[in-house]
Amino acid sequence: KERTQYAASIQELGFAVIDSGLVESEMSSIVQSFNELREEYLLKYDAATLTALGEKDIMRMPLIHKDDFLRLIFNKNLISLVDELIEGTFILNQQNALLNQAQGSYSQASWHRDLPYQHFVTTKPIAVSCIYCLDDFTSNNGATHVLPGSHKHEWLPSAQEIKNLSIQLEAKRGQFIIIDSMCFHAGGINESKADRRGINHVFTIPYIKQQITLPLEMESHLSDFEKGVLGFKNLVPDSVEAFLNSKKEAE
């Protein structure tokens, strides 16, 4: 099967930028939901506590709070590309809302992989990170830096190699930045006067456990396909009987 240009770019270089296909009203609704969630989240989990935990820039599992974020997971352009990249079944490992504050520090500014502390390579993608841009991502407001081809090498290169080889991915509001999760990347420092906002999704093969068990937080008014992507069909059986029943259901 011939690869699309985006899949080829991700498999060879480790990244691509795609359009979401969302219209202005849909993009504006996501922005509004992000801003509302930010206020609610800080109240629920306490801003001081989040800061102490290094979580002040992150809102975990926004899909359980706002339908806009649930719909974003199943964006047609996004799901189609993830399906092309990950062979067989894939699930949503995590969805996090990210805020890169103007003139501030940023918790995602260090070089990392989205499967942290894993230093190995695979011949096919096992995890794909997909950042939805609520704002334009520019060099001035800290657009994501990537190290091309680093998903093919086990260890992070030297500081000098990073300086020489890394590039910054600029993207427009409403686009997705797609990165092989094993490709080293880092958020830039926002030197502008406005916050930069994004929603990161990590899709993985089901053998990698979810960051937070989504089915425990979700209601069941979902389609069969949606339940599959959200991990309902890949829960670890809690007994031998449950294991045997899962095999019966798979037949």
N, C-alpha and C positions, 0 to 999 in steps of 0.2 A: 504493500500500500504506500502510495506516494505521500510524503509528509507535507503539511502546509508550511509556508515560509516561517510562521511563528514557531511551530514545533521544531523545525530544523534549527532555528536560531537558539532556542532554549537548550536543545540537546547538544549543540556544538559550542555555543558561547556561554550558555547558562542563563540567558535572559531575553526578554522581548517586551514590547509595549503594544497593547491592543486596545481597541475601542470597546466600550461596554454596550453601545447602541442605545443608551438611555436618553430620553428627551429631557428638556430643561425642567419640566415640572417634577419629574422623577428625581433628578439630581438635587433639586432644591428641597424636596421632601427628605432626602437622606441627610442633607446638611442640618435641617431643622431637628430631625430625630437625634443626630449626633449631639447637637447643642443641648437638647432636653436631657439626654442620657447623661451628659457630663455633669449637670447640676444634680440629678437624682443620685448618680453613682457616688459623688463626693459626700453627699448627705448620708447615704446608706452605709458606706464603708469608712467614713471619716477621713477627711483630707490629710490630717496630721499622721494618721496611721499608715495611709497609703504612701506618703512621703518617706516615712521611716522604713518601709518595706521595699523602697525602690520602685513603687508601683504608681507614682503620681502621674505618669504620662500614659498609662494604659488602662483601658476598661475591658475587662474580660467578658467573653460570651455576650456581646451586645444583642445577638439574635434572640435571646430569651426575654429581652426587655422591649424591643421594638420590631414590628413586622418588616419595616424597611430593610433591616439587616438580614432577616431570614430570606426575603426575596432576593437580596443581593447575592447570596450563596448560589442560587439557582439561575443566575443570569445566563442566558442562552450562549453568548459568546464565550463566557468563562468556562462553563461546564463542558462545552464542546472541545475546548482546547485541553482541559485537564483530562478528559476522556481519551484524547489522542496521545497524551504524554504518559499516563500511568496505565500500564497494561493490566487488564482485568478489573477487578473491583477496587474502588477507592472510597475513602470516607473523609469527612471533614474532621481533621485532628484538632483544629482550634480556629476561632475567629476573635480577633482583638481590635478594638478601636484605639488608634494611636494619635497622640497630640504632641506635636513638636512646637513648643512655645516660642514666640518671638523673643529674640535676645536672651534666650535662656539655655540651660544645659539640657541634654537629651539622653535618656537612659538607653536608647538604641544606637548611640553614636559609636560604640566600639565594634570592631570587626567580629562577625559571628556567623554561624549557620543557624537555620531555623530548626534543625535537629541538634540542639546544643551538646557539646562535648563528644560528638560522634565524629571520629576521624577515620573514615573509610570511604571508598568509592564504589559505585555500582555501574554496570554496563547500561542499565536502564533507570529512568527516574523512579524513585520510590516515594518522593515527597516534592510537592510543588507549592511555592509561596506566591500568593496573588494579592497585591496591594491595590485596593481601590482608592483613587485620588479624589478626595472631596474638594481639594484646591489644586491649582496648578503646582506641580513640583518643579522648582527652578533651582539653579545653582545658588541663587541668593537666599532662598528660604530653606536650604538643606535637603535638596533632592537626594535620593538614595544613591550611594556609591556602590559599585560592584567590581569584583575582580574577575574579568572574563576567563572562562575555562577552569576556574578553581574548583568546580564540582568534579573535576577529573583527577584531582590531586589530594592526597590525604591531609597534608599539613598546611597551615597558613604560611605563605611566603614571608620573607624578611620585610622589615619596614621600608627598605629602599626599593625592593621589588614592588611593593604595594604602591608606593609613590609613583613609580615609573609606569605601572601597568593598569592601575585602577581607572575607571571612568565614572562619570556621574550621569544618571539616567533622568533626564527631564521628561515630564509627561504633563498632559493637559487634564484639567478637571473633567471627571467622568471617564477617564481611561484606567486601565489596569496595568500595573507593572508586574510581569510574571517572571519569577526567578526559580530555577532549580534550587530547592531548599538547601542543598549541599554546596551551593555556590556562595563563597564568602561575600558579605555585603555589610554596609553600615549606613545609618542615617547621618545626614550632614547637620551642621550647626545652622540654625535659622537666624540669619543676620538681618532679616527683613523686619517690618513693623507689624506683621500680622501672623497669627498662628498658622501652622500647616497641619492639616488633618488627613488621616488615612484609615482605612479598614483593612487589616491584614488577615488573609485566609491561608491556612496551610492544609492542603489535601494530601493524604498519605495512603499507602497500602494498609489494609486493615490489621496487619500484624503489628503495627506501631500503635500503642495505646493512645487514646485521646488525652489531651492536656487536662480536660475536665470531662467527666462522663456526661455527654449531652443528653442521652435519653432520660436520665434521671431528672433533668431540668425542663424537659419538653412535654407538652401535651400531645395526645395521639391523633389530633385532627390534621394528619399529614398524608400525602399520597404514598403509595408503596415505594416509588422511586425516592422521594424525599426522606422517608424513613431509612432507606438503604444508605444514602449519602451521609445522613446524620449518625449512623452507627447503630441503629436499632437492631440490625441483623447480625451484629458482630460483638455482642456482649459476651463476656466470659461466663459460661454456665456455672451456677452456684451449687450444683450437685450432679451426681452421676445420672439421675433421672432426667434432669434438665439437658444434659449433654446428649443423651439418647433421643430425647424428644426433638432436639435441634437437628439431629441427623434425619429423623423421620420427616420433618418439615422441609428439609432440603431435597428430599427425593422427588 
